[in-house]
Amino acid sequence: MAELEVFEKKPLGGTNIREIAKVLAANGKEAAEKMLADQVKNVKPVGIHLPKDHVVLLLGGSNGILRACAIQLLFGENVPVYAVHYDRESMQIGHYHVQAVKKLAEERGIDTQWWNMDATDPKSIQEVVDFIKTKYKVVHLMNGIAAGATKRYEKYGKINVKDLDVAFHPVLQYPDFSSLDNIRKFGMVEVQLASEQDIERTNKFMGTSTTIWVNPLAAAGLIQKDVSVVAFADYDFEKDDPVYGMGPLAGAKILQRESMDLAAKNHGVKAVRLCYPAMDTTAIGAIPGGLLMLSLTTLILQEKGQFKGLKKLAVETMQIFRPEYRDRELRLDTDFQKILPEFHKREEKLQLSDIPGIFDPLTKIDLP
């Protein structure tokens, strides 16, 4: 095999940063509203009936899997959803997704509140808790914060990993596999080393962020023993994954799992680890090797008739809100985990000449 070129993995697939604000200002609102309208047309209830004094609180939700869950809860199950997201309004489509959701929910008479602020700031947390307490008695918490350093611990050293260079949708900001022309390169990406600041920030947002919410919610009487669900979106990484398994992302996930145990022990919550496969989100595009993992595993799952997009995964997530649900893990990645050996075989055999044609089936899938 010819030696693979090392290329720089740029934010949002190399989208011109100077143009983002202009593009979003001109097209963000319309694109977000159209995407939501198209998705809501296919939303069907799955029979989740929470008492009227219950609310689901999301940490995240302006994009990705928690956005899909918010859509299902609000427009499928008629469940009130509150959320704390963190988006730069001029640069991230998440702001426009939130406005679209709020507008449609208001039209349908469904209660939803969204705060754009740092979900780890104690003052922000208390502000939200105090507000919720004026309207609801029981909170169910879903943590989907994705704000970590996609680097390696210093002890492991730098490494190059195989990846794809894929163009992102210019407005909606997800890796866009709808055209083979968007798959621009197959090569190697250098994985940088994490600083102490990187590690601290990743642990703050992705490691301990559940605990700092559960405790004040419980103190306010909003956590009900054996009733309140506390869940976080997890990725069950391979232990020898050169990026995810050997850096701050892994450390933070371990901390988050420990925090779930504490929430169950201290407050009697129904703690659930939501195990998802690789998904077509903005976040995965930032992880070295992430787009190759996503595209190749999606291809294999699609061949087997087992692929599930964000909407299907969100629907299957709803079962955690059934009163009888008691499992500590919801494995929505079972098929994904089973095909990982096949993924590694194909990754090893992948040739430059295979790109982009091998991924043609992805152009026919509604990924995001």
C-alpha positions in Angstrom: 0.0 0.0 0.0 1.2 3.5 -0.9 2.3 5.6 2.1 -0.6 7.6 3.4 -0.2 11.4 3.5 -0.4 13.1 6.9 -3.1 15.8 6.8 -4.3 18.4 9.4 -7.7 17.7 10.9 -9.4 21.1 10.9 -12.5 22.2 12.8 -15.7 21.6 10.9 -13.9 19.8 8.1 -11.9 22.9 7.2 -14.9 25.2 6.8 -13.8 28.8 6.4 -14.0 30.2 9.9 -14.4 33.7 8.6 -17.5 32.7 6.6 -19.3 30.8 9.3 -21.0 33.8 10.9 -22.1 35.1 7.5 -23.5 31.7 6.4 -25.3 31.1 9.7 -26.8 34.6 9.8 -28.1 34.2 6.2 -29.2 30.6 6.3 -29.1 29.2 9.9 -32.7 29.9 10.9 -34.2 28.6 7.7 -32.0 25.5 7.6 -32.7 24.6 11.3 -36.5 25.1 10.9 -36.6 23.0 7.7 -34.5 20.2 9.2 -36.8 20.1 12.3 -40.0 20.2 10.3 -38.8 17.3 8.1 -37.8 15.3 11.1 -41.0 16.0 13.1 -43.1 14.7 10.2 -41.8 11.2 11.0 -41.9 11.4 14.8 -44.3 9.0 16.4 -45.1 8.4 20.1 -43.8 5.3 21.8 -46.0 5.6 24.8 -43.9 7.5 27.4 -46.3 9.0 29.9 -44.6 11.1 32.6 -46.7 12.7 35.4 -47.5 16.4 34.7 -45.2 17.5 37.5 -42.1 15.8 35.9 -39.6 17.5 33.5 -36.6 16.1 31.6 -33.5 18.3 32.0 -30.8 17.9 29.3 -27.2 19.0 29.6 -26.6 19.6 25.9 -29.4 19.0 23.4 -28.7 21.7 20.8 -27.2 19.1 18.5 -26.5 15.4 18.1 -28.1 12.6 20.0 -29.6 14.7 22.8 -31.2 17.0 20.2 -32.8 13.9 18.7 -34.0 12.8 22.2 -35.4 16.3 22.8 -37.4 16.1 19.6 -38.8 12.7 20.5 -39.7 13.8 24.0 -41.3 17.0 23.0 -43.0 16.2 19.8 -43.5 12.5 20.1 -44.3 12.1 23.8 -45.5 15.6 24.7 -43.1 15.7 27.6 -41.7 19.0 28.8 -38.0 19.4 28.2 -35.6 21.9 29.7 -32.0 22.1 28.6 -28.7 23.8 29.3 -26.5 24.1 26.1 -23.4 26.1 25.4 -23.2 27.5 21.9 -21.6 30.5 20.4 -24.6 32.1 18.7 -22.7 33.5 15.7 -20.6 30.4 15.0 -22.6 27.3 15.9 -25.8 25.9 14.4 -26.9 24.7 17.8 -28.2 28.2 18.6 -30.6 28.0 15.6 -31.6 24.4 16.3 -32.7 25.6 19.8 -34.7 28.5 18.4 -36.4 26.2 16.0 -37.4 23.8 18.7 -38.6 26.6 21.0 -40.7 28.0 18.3 -42.4 24.7 17.3 -42.9 23.8 21.0 -44.6 27.1 21.6 -46.9 26.6 18.6 -47.9 23.2 20.0 -48.3 24.4 23.6 -45.4 22.2 25.0 -43.3 23.7 27.8 -39.6 23.9 27.0 -36.9 26.2 28.4 -33.4 26.5 27.1 -30.4 28.3 28.8 -27.3 29.1 26.7 -24.6 29.0 29.4 -21.8 27.0 31.0 -23.4 24.0 32.5 -20.6 23.6 35.0 -20.9 27.1 36.5 -22.4 26.8 40.1 -24.4 30.1 39.7 -25.9 28.9 36.4 -26.8 25.5 38.0 -28.5 27.2 40.9 -30.4 29.6 38.6 -31.8 26.7 36.6 -32.6 24.6 39.7 -34.4 27.5 41.3 -36.5 28.1 38.2 -37.4 24.4 37.8 -38.6 24.3 41.4 -41.3 26.9 40.7 -42.9 24.7 38.0 -42.1 21.0 38.6 -41.6 18.5 41.4 -39.5 15.8 39.8 -36.5 16.1 37.4 -35.1 13.4 35.1 -31.5 14.3 34.0 -29.8 13.4 30.8 -26.1 14.5 30.4 -24.8 14.7 26.9 -22.0 17.3 27.3 -19.4 16.8 24.6 -16.5 19.2 25.3 -13.3 17.2 25.6 -9.7 17.2 24.4 -9.3 14.7 21.6 -5.6 14.1 22.5 -3.5 11.5 24.2 -1.9 11.4 27.7 1.8 12.4 27.6 2.9 9.0 28.8 1.6 7.4 25.5 3.3 9.9 23.2 2.1 11.2 19.9 0.8 8.9 17.1 -0.6 9.1 13.6 -3.9 7.4 13.0 -5.9 6.7 9.8 -8.7 9.0 9.1 -10.9 10.6 6.4 -11.0 14.2 5.4 -14.7 14.9 5.0 -16.5 18.2 4.2 -19.1 19.3 6.7 -22.5 20.6 5.8 -21.8 24.4 5.4 -24.8 25.4 7.5 -25.9 22.4 9.6 -22.2 21.6 10.6 -22.2 17.8 10.5 -19.9 15.5 8.5 -21.7 15.4 5.1 -21.5 12.0 3.4 -24.4 12.8 1.0 -21.9 13.1 -1.9 -18.7 11.2 -2.7 -17.2 14.6 -3.6 -17.3 15.5 0.1 -14.9 12.6 1.0 -11.7 14.4 0.0 -8.9 12.4 1.4 -7.8 9.2 3.1 -4.6 9.6 5.1 -3.1 9.9 8.5 -3.8 12.5 11.3 -1.4 13.3 14.1 -2.8 13.0 17.6 -1.4 15.7 19.9 -0.6 15.4 23.6 -3.0 16.7 26.2 -1.8 19.4 28.6 -2.8 19.5 32.3 -5.3 22.2 31.3 -6.8 20.0 28.6 -7.2 17.2 31.1 -8.8 19.4 33.8 -11.3 21.0 31.3 -12.3 17.6 29.9 -12.8 16.1 33.4 -14.8 19.2 34.3 -17.2 19.0 31.4 -17.4 15.3 30.7 -16.3 13.7 34.0 -17.9 15.3 37.0 -20.7 17.4 35.4 -23.5 14.9 36.5 -22.6 15.1 40.2 -22.6 18.9 40.3 -26.2 18.9 39.0 -27.6 15.9 40.9 -26.6 17.2 44.3 -28.3 20.7 44.0 -31.3 19.1 42.4 -31.6 16.7 45.3 -31.1 19.5 47.8 -34.0 21.3 46.1 -36.2 18.2 46.5 -36.4 17.6 42.8 -34.8 14.1 42.8 -37.3 11.4 43.8 -35.9 8.1 45.0 -36.5 5.2 42.7 -38.3 7.5 40.2 -35.8 10.1 38.9 -33.7 8.9 35.9 -30.2 10.2 35.7 -28.5 9.2 32.5 -25.4 10.1 30.5 -24.5 9.5 26.9 -21.5 7.2 26.8 -19.3 5.6 24.2 -17.9 2.2 25.2 -14.4 2.7 23.7 -12.0 -0.1 23.0 -9.3 -0.2 25.6 -6.5 0.0 23.0 -8.2 2.8 21.0 -5.1 5.0 20.3 -7.2 8.2 20.8 -10.3 7.6 22.9 -8.7 4.9 25.1 -5.5 6.7 25.8 -6.4 10.2 26.7 -8.6 12.6 28.6 -11.8 11.4 26.9 -11.3 7.9 28.5 -10.5 9.4 31.9 -13.6 11.6 31.8 -15.9 8.8 30.8 -14.5 6.7 33.8 -15.2 9.6 36.1 -18.7 10.0 34.7 -19.4 6.3 35.3 -18.3 6.7 38.9 -20.5 9.7 39.3 -23.5 7.6 38.3 -22.7 5.1 41.0 -22.6 8.0 43.5 -25.9 9.3 42.3 -27.5 6.0 42.7 -26.0 5.4 46.1 -26.5 8.8 47.6 -29.9 9.7 46.1 -31.5 6.5 45.0 -31.8 7.6 41.3 -32.3 5.2 38.4 -28.8 5.7 37.0 -28.4 4.7 33.4 -25.4 4.6 31.2 -26.5 5.2 27.6 -24.1 3.3 25.4 -24.3 4.6 21.8 -22.4 3.6 18.7 -20.3 6.0 16.6 -22.9 8.6 15.3 -22.8 11.3 12.6 -22.4 14.3 14.8 -20.3 17.5 14.9 -18.4 16.0 17.8 -17.1 12.9 16.1 -15.6 14.9 13.3 -13.2 16.4 15.9 -11.8 13.0 17.0 -8.7 11.8 15.1 -9.8 8.6 13.4 -13.5 9.3 14.2 -14.8 9.8 10.6 -13.1 6.6 9.4 -14.6 4.8 12.3 -18.1 6.3 11.6 -18.1 5.7 7.9 -16.7 2.2 7.9 -18.8 0.9 10.8 -21.9 2.5 9.3 -21.1 0.8 6.0 -20.8 -2.6 7.7 -24.0 -2.1 9.8 -25.9 -1.0 6.7 -24.8 -4.1 4.8 -26.2 -6.2 7.7 -29.4 -4.3 7.9 -28.5 -3.1 11.4 -27.7 0.6 11.0 -29.5 3.0 13.3 -29.4 6.7 12.8 -29.9 9.4 15.5 -33.7 9.4 15.2 -33.9 5.6 15.7 -31.4 5.7 18.6 -33.5 8.5 20.2 -36.6 6.4 20.0 -34.9 3.4 21.6 -33.5 5.7 24.3 -37.1 6.5 25.5 -37.4 3.2 27.3 -35.4 4.6 30.3 -38.4 6.7 31.2 -40.7 3.7 31.6 -41.5 3.1 35.3 -40.5 -0.5 35.2 -37.0 0.2 33.6 -34.3 -0.7 36.1 -31.2 -1.6 34.1 -28.0 0.4 34.8 -27.0 0.2 31.1 -28.9 0.7 27.9 -26.9 -1.0 25.3 -27.8 0.6 22.0 -24.4 -0.3 20.6 -24.7 -4.1 20.7 -24.5 -4.5 16.9 -21.8 -1.9 16.7 -19.6 -3.7 19.2 -20.1 -7.0 17.4 -18.8 -5.7 14.1 -15.7 -4.0 15.4 -13.4 -6.9 14.5 -14.7 -6.6 10.9 -14.1 -2.9 11.0 -10.5 -3.4 12.0 -10.0 -6.0 9.2 -11.4 -3.6 6.6 -9.5 -0.7 7.9 -6.3 -2.6 7.6 -7.0 -3.5 4.0 -8.3 -0.1 2.9 -6.4 1.3 -0.1 -6.2 4.8 -1.5 -7.8 3.5 -4.6 -10.9 2.5 -2.6 -11.6 6.1 -1.7 -14.2 7.5 -2.1 -16.1 4.8 -4.1 -16.3 2.3 -1.3 -18.5 4.7 0.6 -21.1 5.2 -2.1 -23.8 3.4 0.0 -23.5 6.2 2.6 -24.7 8.7 0.1 -28.1 7.0 0.2 -28.5 7.0 4.0 -30.1 9.7 6.0 -27.2 10.0 8.5 -27.8 13.0 10.6 
